[in-house]
Amino acid sequence: MIRYILIGLVFLLPTFTFAEEPKAPATVKELFADFDPRKDPIDAKVMREWEMDGIV
């Protein structure tokens, strides 16, 4: 029984294909192709505020 399992594995293993590694982006455009800065909310907090020459 075990012999048949081992023989089956010997014939089946070469047929399995492994996933290819993802290709690294080659350009800045490719790097940020799926980035959308508007989809995440901005969590901004005013820490300090001052006025100088009429400008806040």
Secondary structure, 3 states (H helix, E strand, C coil): CHHHHHHHHHHHHHHCCCCCCCCCCCCHHHHCCCCCCCCCCCCCCCCCCCCECCEC
